[in-house]
Amino acid sequence: MRTAKKISQRDFANAVGMSQSWVRDIETKGKDAPIPEKYIAIIKEILNFR
């Protein structure tokens, strides 16, 4: 979804308040790197996901 919206990992990470490496790990490790609950609402808003 991030790439479809043409948002870079760096820009996405800045919007979430995390590092680019955190975004990379979430995208590459998937289920092995669960997203902390406190970031889910922020991520949904950034991606316009409801």
N, C-alpha and C positions, 0 to 999 in steps of 0.2 A: 504494500500500500504506500509506503514511503516513497519508493522509487517511481511509482505510477503518478504520484503528485509532484515529482521532480524536486524533492527535498533531499539535500545532501545529508549524509550521516552527521556531519559537523553541525549543520543548521538544526537538524532534528534534535541532536544531543543538547545544543544550547537552549532550545525551546523547552525541553524536558527538564533541564537543569542537571544533566549528567555528562559524562565524557563521551567522546567519539568512540573510544575503545569499548565502552559499555554497550553502545548501540551495535557495534560490530559483533560483540559476543552474543547479544540477544539474537541477532540475525543469523549467526553461524552455528551457535550451540543450541538454539531453540529451547526444547523442554529441559535441557540440562542447565539452563540459566533462566529460571522463572523471573518474571517481572514483578518487582515489589508492588504490593497493592496500592501504595500511595502514589504511584506513577501512572496507574492505569487510566484514571480519569483525565489526566493531562494528555496522555498519548491519544486517547479517543478524541479529545477536542482538537488536537493538532491535525489528526488525520481525518477529522470530520466524520468519525465513525460512531454510529448510534446503535 
